[in-house]
Amino acid sequence: MGNPVVHFEITNKDHKALVDFYSDVFDWSTNPIEGIPYTGIDTDPGARPTGGIGAPPEGYPGHVTFYVMVDDIDAKLEEIESKGGKTVAPKMDVPNGPTIALFADPAGNPIGLLEG
């Protein structure tokens, strides 16, 4: 079995407006995460993928991406780099959340990894 897509993410400087937009247009449930500019999105309660809309780091315009679940982020980033990808954000623990990383595929598209 392949690695499943388990999460999507939309980041933009005006993330609050995007939360309103997507929750209104698609009737998605939202769950603001305390202490960080990020809102969890539940498109279908109890099902995957889940999502999130948040603010990007300073100086970064934002992105739309998806996260793939892997057993070992470090090993997968090593494999990705050996095949022409590039680590964008190394392995990190999200407060009260999962362990994630971001890479760019050979075309430059940002893709997330979620360790599980």
Sequence and secondary structure as in RCSB ss.txt:
>XXXX:A:sequence
MGNPVVHFEITNKDHKALVDFYSDVFDWSTNPIEGIPYTGIDTDPGARPTGGIGAPPEGYPGHVTFYVMVDDIDA
KLEEIESKGGKTVAPKMDVPNGPTIALFADPAGNPIGLLEG
>XXXX:A:secstr
    EEEEEEE TTHHHHHHHHHHHH  EEEEETTTTEEEEESSTT S EEEEE   TT   EEEEEEEES HHH
HHHHHHHTT EEEEEEEE TTS EEEEEE TT  EEEEEE 
